[in-house]
Amino acid sequence: MTIPKPLVQINQAFIVISALLGIIIQPAILLVPFAVGVYTLLTKQNPIIVFSKKFLHKPFEEYRQEDKEQQLFNQWIATVCLGLSIVFFYVNLTVLGFVFSLMVLAASGVALMGYCIGCTIRYRYMMWKHKRSNAHP
């Protein structure tokens, strides 16, 4: 299953803006993308993407497509990092809170520019699993 790239980019922009606001204004703002991430991982439906579908002018097939499983993997990474950031801010480990929210901001920002860090991580993991399963004792 695939997702049109503009919808993926809208979700990335949402994460960038939310993380930036959480870093600059108030860490509690990070609860919004975290909640969206948890919902997405539980239902396999991203509300930002579902809402944004109506703004696409062409049929979905005419857009460059992104792999849904890859996007769920990326969402998992972002959600875990946002969750850790929120916990660290809550227990007054603000430096670690900033580190994890900045990692989400950086990864989403870089993805908007065309390089997917989560894709690289998943690819390396899949290659490691493949090599491991084909290794001779």
Secondary structure, 3 states (H helix, E strand, C coil): CEEEHHHHHHHHHHHHHHHHHHHHCCHHHHHHHHHHHHHHHHHCCCHHHHHHHHHCCCCHHHCCEEEHHHHHHHHHHHHHHHHHHHHHHHCCCHHHHHHHHHHHHHHHHHHHCCCCHHHHHHHHHHHHHHHHHHCCC
